[in-house]
Amino acid sequence: MANLRDVRLRMRAITQTLQVTKAMNLISTAKLRKGRRILEDTEPFFTRIQKSMYDIVSGTAVLESEFFKNTEEETGSQSAVVVVTSDKGLAGGYNANIVRQASRICENLSKPALILIGSIGYRYFAHTPYTILENFSFKSQLPTVEDAQEITDYIISQYVWGLFKEVHIVYTHMYSTVKLLPRARQILPLNGEKIQEDIAQSGGQKRVRIPLEYIPSETAVFDALVPFYVKGIIYGSLVEAHVSEQSARMAAMEEASKNAQEMLGSLQIYYNRVRQAGITQEVSEIISGSAVLAE
């Protein structure tokens, strides 16, 4: 009977876990649907911003703007890496893949410094030798333009002051609900070739160089446009990372629920067998006792 009590306790614990995983699956599904609607509305503008900036960058040879720094000459500055993770776990390999990609990029940069978005990334990188400059947390809510503006203001101000010689961002790109891959892109300084590569990775066609005329000047136009460009890139990355997180968590909870149901089924069969064996033994003892008394 003690064995049966242990089995019942395990079955009860698994049932409670199953209720939690199903609830989290439903929550993630609802957030994913809402996030995908936002992503579908945002993605065209996200792609359009990249294409427009490439058209502008490729149509000029401007070198005076501070957003066209030569990173090889900025030997004393840091290389900033913006890492977008989640504020919560239970999302499968979502955060582990991002952390791995960010670590790989930091290894290839001189003087890497981290700007973290999400509590999970902070918990990991706090125990690494990399410098953490700032940590933003939005409590797993759907990112807003104001959130992107806050991050952009910090990045632009530090870049203009000379603290950063280059800025990269690492986030998760959702090719489909089952294909979530980490992606890294360079935000600053502006580089036409790298913008073209990012457009190609998103499935866009190769852009053609277009000569442009700038009024009042090339430098003035770039100094006004680049902050909007950076905000657009960061906002698009945050939205895509949020949707990817919900998709990963939904898949993880579906798998956890499936495993819990299989364990519960196996324990139920084992419980029935042990219980039936106990009943059979008791019946046999009663029959044996009755036979002895009859003699």
LOZASE-248163 format. One line per 5 residues: their letters; for each residue x, y, z of N, C-alpha, C. Coordinates in steps of 0.05 Angstrom, whole numbers, plus 5000, padded with zeros to 4 digits. Layout:
<atoms>
a) X/Y/Z/X/Y/Z/X/Y/Z ~ ...
</atoms>
This chain:
<atoms>
manlr) 5016/4976/5000/5000/5000/5000/5017/5025/5000 ~ 5040/5023/5013/5058/5047/5013/5066/5053/4984 ~ 5071/5032/4968/5078/5036/4940/5056/5050/4925 ~ 5031/5042/4931/5008/5055/4918/5006/5084/4925 ~ 5012/5091/4950/5011/5119/4959/5032/5135/4944
dvrlr) 5056/5124/4941/5077/5139/4926/5068/5143/4897 ~ 5056/5123/4885/5047/5126/4857/5025/5147/4855 ~ 5007/5147/4874/4985/5167/4874/4996/5195/4877 ~ 5016/5199/4894/5029/5225/4898/5042/5234/4872 ~ 5056/5216/4859/5069/5223/4834/5049/5230/4812
mrait) 5027/5215/4811/5006/5221/4792/4993/5248/4797 ~ 4989/5254/4823/4978/5280/4830/4997/5303/4822 ~ 5022/5299/4827/5042/5320/4820/5043/5324/4789 ~ 5043/5302/4774/5044/5304/4745/5018/5317/4735 ~ 4995/5311/4747/4970/5323/4738/4971/5354/4743
qtlqv) 4981/5362/4765/4984/5391/4771/5003/5404/4751 ~ 5025/5391/4745/5044/5401/4725/5031/5403/4698 ~ 5015/5384/4691/5001/5383/4665/4981/5407/4663 ~ 4968/5413/4685/4950/5436/4685/4965/5462/4680 ~ 4989/5465/4693/5005/5489/4689/5015/5491/4660
tkamn) 5025/5469/4649/5036/5470/4621/5014/5476/4601 ~ 4990/5465/4606/4967/5471/4588/4959/5501/4590 ~ 4959/5511/4614/4952/5539/4618/4973/5558/4605 ~ 4998/5551/4608/5019/5567/4596/5018/5565/4566 ~ 5011/5542/4556/5008/5538/4527/4986/5556/4516
lista) 4964/5558/4530/4942/5575/4521/4949/5604/4522 ~ 4964/5612/4543/4972/5640/4546/4992/5647/4523 ~ 5011/5630/4518/5030/5635/4497/5017/5635/4469 ~ 4997/5618/4465/4982/5618/4440/4968/5644/4435 ~ 4955/5655/4456/4941/5680/4454/4961/5703/4449
klrkg) 4984/5703/4463/5004/5724/4459/5016/5721/4431 ~ 5020/5697/4421/5031/5692/4395/5013/5704/4373 ~ 4987/5699/4376/4968/5709/4356/4968/5739/4355 ~ 4969/5752/4379/4969/5781/4380/4996/5791/4369 ~ 5018/5778/4376/5044/5787/4367/5047/5784/4337
rrile) 5036/5762/4326/5039/5758/4297/5023/5779/4281 ~ 5001/5788/4292/4986/5810/4279/5003/5835/4279 ~ 5016/5841/4301/5034/5864/4303/5057/5861/4284 ~ 5069/5837/4283/5092/5832/4266/5084/5835/4236 ~ 5061/5825/4229/5052/5827/4201/5048/5857/4193
dtepf) 5040/5873/4213/5038/5901/4207/5065/5916/4207 ~ 5083/5906/4224/5109/5919/4227/5129/5911/4206 ~ 5129/5885/4198/5150/5875/4181/5153/5890/4155 ~ 5132/5897/4141/5136/5912/4116/5151/5939/4120 ~ 5144/5953/4142/5158/5978/4148/5187/5972/4156
ftriq) 5191/5951/4171/5218/5943/4180/5236/5938/4155 ~ 5225/5923/4136/5240/5918/4111/5244/5943/4094 ~ 5223/5959/4094/5224/5984/4078/5245/6003/4088 ~ 5248/6004/4115/5268/6021/4127/5296/6013/4118 ~ 5301/5987/4118/5327/5977/4110/5332/5984/4080
ksmyd) 5312/5979/4064/5316/5985/4035/5320/6014/4030 ~ 5305/6031/4043/5308/6060/4040/5335/6070/4049 ~ 5344/6059/4072/5371/6068/4082/5393/6058/4063 ~ 5390/6034/4051/5410/6025/4032/5410/6043/4008 ~ 5387/6051/3998/5385/6069/3975/5399/6095/3981
ivsgt) 5396/6105/4005/5408/6131/4013/5438/6128/4016 ~ 5446/6106/4030/5475/6102/4035/5490/6097/4009 ~ 5479/6080/3992/5492/6073/3967/5493/6096/3947 ~ 5476/6116/3951/5475/6138/3932/5493/6161/3939 ~ 5511/6157/3959/5528/6179/3967/5555/6168/3976
avles) 5574/6185/3975/5601/6178/3985/5608/6194/4010 ~ 5587/6202/4025/5591/6219/4048/5609/6205/4069 ~ 5628/6220/4079/5646/6209/4099/5647/6227/4124 ~ 5635/6251/4121/5636/6270/4143/5618/6263/4167 ~ 5597/6249/4162/5578/6243/4184/5591/6224/4204
effkn) 5584/6228/4229/5595/6211/4250/5584/6183/4249 ~ 5564/6179/4233/5552/6152/4230/5566/6135/4209 ~ 5588/6146/4198/5604/6131/4178/5633/6128/4189 ~ 5636/6124/4215/5663/6121/4226/5677/6097/4215 ~ 5703/6099/4214/5720/6076/4207/5726/6061/4233
teeet) 5715/6038/4236/5719/6023/4262/5748/6015/4267 ~ 5764/6013/4246/5792/6005/4249/5808/6028/4263 ~ 5799/6053/4259/5813/6075/4271/5805/6080/4300 ~ 5781/6070/4308/5771/6074/4335/5782/6052/4354 ~ 5807/6053/4359/5820/6032/4374/5813/6033/4404
gsqsa) 5806/6057/4414/5801/6059/4443/5772/6055/4451 ~ 5754/6053/4431/5726/6051/4437/5717/6022/4440 ~ 5693/6018/4450/5682/5991/4454/5663/5983/4431 ~ 5660/5957/4428/5641/5947/4409/5616/5938/4424 ~ 5594/5952/4420/5570/5946/4434/5554/5924/4421
vvvvt) 5543/5906/4437/5527/5883/4427/5501/5884/4442 ~ 5479/5890/4428/5452/5890/4440/5441/5861/4438 ~ 5436/5849/4460/5427/5821/4461/5398/5820/4471 ~ 5380/5810/4454/5351/5809/4461/5344/5781/4470 ~ 5339/5778/4496/5330/5752/4507/5303/5757/4520
sdkgl) 5293/5737/4535/5266/5740/4547/5269/5746/4577 ~ 5247/5754/4590/5247/5758/4618/5239/5733/4634 ~ 5229/5713/4619/5220/5688/4631/5232/5664/4617 ~ 5234/5642/4631/5245/5618/4620/5223/5600/4608 ~ 5227/5574/4609/5208/5554/4599/5201/5559/4569
aggyn) 5222/5566/4554/5218/5571/4525/5236/5553/4508 ~ 5242/5530/4518/5259/5512/4502/5287/5523/4500 ~ 5298/5521/4475/5325/5530/4470/5326/5559/4461 ~ 5305/5574/4464/5303/5602/4454/5326/5619/4465 ~ 5329/5621/4492/5349/5638/4504/5377/5626/4500
anivr) 5379/5600/4502/5406/5587/4499/5418/5593/4471 ~ 5401/5593/4451/5411/5598/4424/5421/5627/4421 ~ 5406/5645/4433/5413/5674/4431/5439/5679/4447 ~ 5441/5667/4470/5466/5671/4487/5490/5659/4472 ~ 5486/5636/4460/5508/5624/4445/5517/5641/4421
qasri) 5498/5653/4407/5505/5670/4384/5518/5695/4393 ~ 5508/5707/4415/5520/5732/4425/5549/5727/4435 ~ 5553/5704/4448/5580/5698/4458/5599/5694/4435 ~ 5590/5682/4414/5607/5678/4390/5614/5705/4377 ~ 5596/5723/4377/5602/5750/4365/5621/5765/4383
cenls) 5617/5763/4409/5635/5777/4428/5664/5767/4426 ~ 5667/5741/4420/5694/5730/4417/5709/5742/4393 ~ 5694/5751/4373/5706/5761/4349/5708/5791/4349 ~ 5701/5805/4370/5702/5834/4372/5723/5842/4392 ~ 5735/5866/4387/5754/5877/4406/5738/5894/4426
kpali) 5743/5891/4451/5730/5905/4473/5700/5904/4471 ~ 5688/5880/4472/5659/5878/4470/5646/5888/4496 ~ 5623/5902/4494/5607/5911/4516/5578/5905/4510 ~ 5563/5896/4530/5536/5886/4526/5515/5906/4534 ~ 5494/5908/4518/5469/5922/4525/5448/5900/4524
ligsi) 5438/5892/4547/5420/5869/4550/5391/5878/4551 ~ 5375/5863/4537/5346/5866/4538/5334/5839/4547 ~ 5324/5838/4571/5313/5813/4582/5329/5803/4606 ~ 5315/5793/4625/5327/5784/4650/5344/5759/4647 ~ 5336/5741/4629/5351/5716/4625/5379/5721/4615
gyryf) 5382/5740/4596/5409/5747/4586/5426/5759/4608 ~ 5414/5775/4626/5430/5787/4647/5439/5766/4667 ~ 5422/5747/4673/5430/5725/4692/5454/5710/4682 ~ 5455/5706/4656/5477/5691/4644/5502/5708/4642 ~ 5501/5731/4630/5525/5747/4624/5536/5760/4649
ahtpy) 5520/5761/4671/5530/5772/4696/5553/5755/4707 ~ 5555/5730/4698/5576/5712/4708/5597/5708/4687 ~ 5599/5725/4667/5619/5724/4646/5638/5748/4649 ~ 5661/5748/4636/5679/5771/4638/5671/5795/4621 ~ 5649/5792/4605/5641/5814/4588/5629/5837/4604
tilen) 5634/5862/4596/5623/5885/4609/5594/5889/4602 ~ 5577/5893/4622/5549/5899/4618/5544/5929/4623 ~ 5537/5943/4602/5533/5972/4604/5505/5979/4614 ~ 5485/5964/4604/5457/5971/4610/5440/5946/4608 ~ 5419/5945/4623/5400/5923/4622/5372/5934/4622
fsfks) 5357/5928/4600/5329/5936/4597/5311/5912/4601 ~ 5289/5916/4615/5270/5894/4619/5241/5905/4616 ~ 5226/5890/4599/5199/5899/4593/5178/5879/4604 ~ 5186/5861/4622/5168/5842/4635/5152/5825/4615 ~ 5165/5817/4594/5153/5799/4574/5128/5810/4561
qlptv) 5125/5837/4561/5103/5849/4547/5110/5854/4518 ~ 5089/5858/4502/5093/5864/4474/5108/5891/4472 ~ 5131/5892/4459/5147/5917/4457/5131/5939/4443 ~ 5137/5963/4451/5124/5987/4440/5146/6004/4427 ~ 5137/6024/4411/5155/6043/4399/5170/6059/4420
edaqe) 5156/6064/4442/5169/6079/4464/5192/6063/4476 ~ 5189/6037/4478/5211/6020/4488/5235/6022/4469 ~ 5229/6020/4443/5251/6022/4424/5264/6049/4424 ~ 5248/6070/4429/5259/6097/4431/5278/6100/4454 ~ 5271/6088/4477/5288/6090/4501/5315/6077/4496
itdyi) 5315/6053/4483/5340/6040/4477/5356/6055/4456 ~ 5342/6066/4436/5355/6081/4414/5369/6106/4425 ~ 5355/6120/4443/5367/6144/4454/5393/6138/4469 ~ 5393/6116/4483/5418/6108/4497/5440/6101/4478 ~ 5434/6085/4457/5454/6077/4438/5465/6100/4423
isqyv) 5448/6117/4412/5457/6140/4396/5474/6159/4413 ~ 5465/6165/4437/5481/6183/4454/5509/6173/4460 ~ 5511/6147/4467/5537/6136/4473/5554/6134/4447 ~ 5542/6128/4425/5557/6127/4400/5567/6154/4391 ~ 5551/6174/4394/5559/6201/4386/5581/6211/4405
wglfk) 5580/6204/4430/5601/6212/4449/5627/6197/4445 ~ 5626/6176/4430/5651/6161/4424/5656/6137/4441 ~ 5636/6129/4458/5640/6105/4474/5639/6080/4457 ~ 5622/6080/4436/5620/6057/4418/5633/6064/4392 ~ 5648/6044/4381/5657/6047/4354/5640/6032/4334
evhiv) 5624/6013/4345/5605/5998/4328/5584/5987/4346 ~ 5560/5982/4334/5538/5971/4349/5526/5948/4334 ~ 5523/5925/4347/5510/5901/4335/5485/5894/4352 ~ 5467/5880/4339/5443/5871/4353/5439/5841/4347 ~ 5433/5826/4368/5428/5797/4365/5400/5791/4375
ythmy) 5384/5779/4358/5356/5773/4366/5348/5747/4351 ~ 5324/5738/4355/5314/5714/4342/5295/5721/4319 ~ 5301/5710/4296/5285/5715/4272/5267/5690/4268 ~ 5241/5696/4265/5222/5674/4261/5216/5669/4231 ~ 5229/5649/4221/5224/5641/4193/5196/5628/4191
stvkl) 5190/5612/4211/5163/5599/4214/5160/5593/4243 ~ 5136/5581/4250/5131/5575/4278/5149/5552/4288 ~ 5161/5537/4270/5179/5515/4278/5208/5521/4272 ~ 5213/5543/4258/5241/5550/4251/5248/5577/4262 ~ 5261/5577/4285/5269/5601/4299/5299/5602/4302
lprar) 5312/5621/4289/5341/5621/4288/5351/5649/4298 ~ 5373/5649/4313/5385/5674/4322/5397/5689/4298 ~ 5394/5715/4298/5405/5731/4276/5421/5755/4288 ~ 5443/5761/4275/5459/5784/4284/5462/5804/4261 ~ 5461/5829/4267/5465/5849/4246/5479/5873/4258
qilpl) 5494/5887/4242/5508/5911/4250/5490/5935/4245 ~ 5485/5951/4266/5469/5975/4264/5485/5999/4256 ~ 5507/6003/4272/5525/6026/4267/5553/6016/4267 ~ 5571/6029/4252/5566/6051/4233/5552/6040/4208 ~ 5541/6058/4193/5526/6050/4169/5545/6038/4148
ngeki) 5536/6016/4137/5552/6002/4117/5533/5991/4096 ~ 5535/6001/4071/5517/5993/4050/5517/5963/4044 ~ 5541/5951/4044/5544/5923/4038/5530/5905/4059 ~ 5533/5913/4084/5520/5897/4106/5490/5900/4106 ~ 5481/5924/4099/5452/5928/4097/5441/5911/4074
qedia) 5456/5910/4053/5447/5893/4030/5446/5864/4038 ~ 5465/5855/4054/5465/5827/4064/5441/5821/4081 ~ 5434/5840/4099/5411/5837/4116/5385/5835/4100 ~ 5383/5851/4078/5360/5850/4061/5358/5823/4047 ~ 5381/5813/4038/5381/5787/4025/5373/5764/4044
qsggq) 5382/5766/4070/5375/5746/4090/5345/5746/4095 ~ 5332/5769/4092/5303/5771/4097/5287/5763/4072 ~ 5301/5754/4051/5287/5746/4027/5282/5768/4007 ~ 5294/5791/4011/5290/5813/3992/5309/5811/3968 ~ 5302/5826/3947/5318/5826/3923/5341/5846/3926
krvri) 5362/5842/3910/5385/5859/3911/5378/5887/3902 ~ 5387/5907/3917/5380/5934/3911/5400/5946/3891 ~ 5390/5965/3875/5407/5978/3855/5414/6006/3865 ~ 5439/6014/3862/5448/6040/3871/5434/6062/3856 ~ 5424/6082/3872/5410/6104/3860/5423/6130/3869
pleyi) 5432/6147/3849/5444/6173/3856/5423/6192/3868 ~ 5430/6205/3890/5411/6223/3903/5423/6250/3908 ~ 5405/6269/3911/5413/6297/3918/5404/6303/3946 ~ 5421/6316/3962/5414/6321/3990/5411/6351/3995 ~ 5389/6358/4009/5384/6386/4016/5377/6386/4046
pseta) 5390/6402/4063/5410/6422/4056/5438/6411/4051 ~ 5445/6388/4063/5471/6375/4059/5469/6346/4066 ~ 5489/6331/4056/5490/6302/4062/5492/6296/4092 ~ 5510/6311/4105/5514/6306/4133/5488/6313/4150 ~ 5475/6334/4143/5451/6342/4158/5429/6321/4154
vfdal) 5426/6311/4130/5405/6291/4124/5411/6266/4140 ~ 5436/6256/4140/5442/6232/4154/5439/6235/4184 ~ 5448/6257/4195/5446/6262/4224/5417/6262/4233 ~ 5398/6270/4215/5370/6270/4222/5357/6243/4217 ~ 5365/6228/4197/5352/6203/4190/5362/6179/4206
vpfyv) 5387/6178/4213/5398/6154/4225/5385/6147/4252 ~ 5379/6166/4270/5364/6158/4294/5338/6145/4289 ~ 5323/6154/4269/5298/6141/4261/5303/6113/4250 ~ 5324/6110/4235/5331/6084/4224/5338/6065/4246 ~ 5354/6073/4265/5362/6056/4287/5337/6048/4304
kgiiy) 5320/6067/4308/5295/6061/4324/5278/6040/4309 ~ 5276/6043/4282/5261/6024/4267/5272/5996/4268 ~ 5299/5994/4266/5313/5968/4267/5309/5955/4294 ~ 5312/5971/4316/5309/5960/4342/5280/5951/4348 ~ 5261/5968/4340/5233/5961/4345/5225/5936/4329
gslve) 5233/5934/4304/5228/5910/4289/5240/5885/4301 ~ 5265/5888/4311/5278/5865/4324/5264/5857/4350 ~ 5255/5876/4365/5241/5870/4390/5215/5855/4385 ~ 5200/5865/4366/5174/5852/4359/5179/5823/4350 ~ 5199/5820/4332/5204/5793/4321/5214/5775/4343
ahvse) 5230/5785/4361/5240/5769/4384/5217/5761/4402 ~ 5199/5779/4407/5176/5773/4424/5159/5751/4412 ~ 5153/5753/4387/5137/5733/4373/5151/5706/4374 ~ 5177/5706/4369/5193/5682/4369/5193/5669/4397 ~ 5195/5686/4417/5194/5675/4445/5168/5661/4451
qsarm) 5145/5673/4443/5119/5661/4448/5116/5635/4432 ~ 5127/5635/4407/5125/5610/4391/5142/5588/4404 ~ 5166/5595/4414/5183/5575/4426/5171/5565/4452 ~ 5159/5583/4468/5146/5574/4493/5122/5557/4488 ~ 5106/5564/4467/5083/5547/4461/5091/5519/4453
aamee) 5112/5517/4436/5122/5491/4428/5133/5475/4452 ~ 5147/5489/4470/5159/5476/4493/5137/5466/4512 ~ 5116/5482/4515/5094/5473/4533/5077/5451/4520 ~ 5075/5451/4494/5061/5428/4480/5077/5402/4485 ~ 5103/5404/4482/5120/5380/4486/5119/5371/4515
askna) 5120/5391/4534/5118/5384/4562/5092/5371/4569 ~ 5070/5381/4558/5043/5369/4563/5042/5341/4552 ~ 5053/5337/4528/5053/5310/4516/5069/5291/4534 ~ 5092/5299/4543/5108/5282/4560/5094/5276/4587 ~ 5081/5296/4598/5066/5292/4623/5043/5272/4619
qemlg) 5029/5274/4597/5007/5256/4592/5017/5227/4588 ~ 5040/5224/4575/5052/5198/4572/5060/5186/4599 ~ 5073/5202/4616/5081/5193/4642/5057/5186/4659 ~ 5036/5203/4657/5011/5198/4672/4998/5172/4663 ~ 4998/5167/4637/4987/5142/4627/5002/5117/4636
slqiy) 5029/5119/4636/5046/5097/4645/5041/5091/4675 ~ 5040/5113/4691/5036/5110/4719/5008/5098/4725 ~ 4988/5107/4709/4961/5097/4713/4960/5067/4708 ~ 4973/5057/4687/4974/5028/4682/4988/5013/4704 ~ 5011/5025/4713/5026/5012/4735/5009/5012/4761
ynrvr) 4995/5034/4766/4978/5035/4790/4956/5014/4789 ~ 4943/5011/4766/4922/4991/4763/4932/4963/4767 ~ 4956/4958/4756/4968/4931/4759/4974/4925/4788 ~ 4987/4944/4802/4994/4940/4830/4969/4937/4847 ~ 4949/4953/4841/4924/4952/4856/4909/4925/4851
qagit) 4909/4917/4826/4896/4891/4820/4911/4868/4833 ~ 4938/4870/4833/4954/4849/4846/4948/4848/4876 ~ 4945/4871/4888/4938/4872/4917/4911/4860/4923 ~ 4892/4867/4906/4865/4856/4909/4865/4825/4906 ~ 4879/4816/4885/4881/4787/4880/4893/4773/4904
qevse) 4914/4785/4915/4927/4773/4938/4909/4772/4963 ~ 4894/4793/4967/4875/4793/4990/4853/4772/4986 ~ 4843/4770/4961/4822/4750/4956/4833/4722/4961 ~ 4858/4717/4951/4871/4691/4955/4874/4685/4985 ~ 4882/4704/5000/4886/4700/5029/4859/4694/5043
iisgs) 4838/4707/5034/4811/4702/5046/4802/4674/5039 ~ 4806/4666/5014/4798/4639/5006/4814/4618/5021 ~ 4840/4623/5023/4857/4604/5038/4848/4602/5067 ~ 4842/4625/5079/4834/4625/5107/4807/4611/5110 ~ 4789/4615/5091/4763/4601/5093/4766/4571/5091
avlae) 4784/4563/5073/4789/4534/5069/4800/4521/5095 ~ 4818/4536/5108/4830/4526/5133/4809/4523/5155 ~ 4792/4543/5157/4771/4542/5177/4751/4520/5171 ~ 4745/4515/5146/4726/4494/5139/4736/4466/5146 ~ 4762/4462/5146/4774/4437/5154/4771/4433/5184
</atoms>
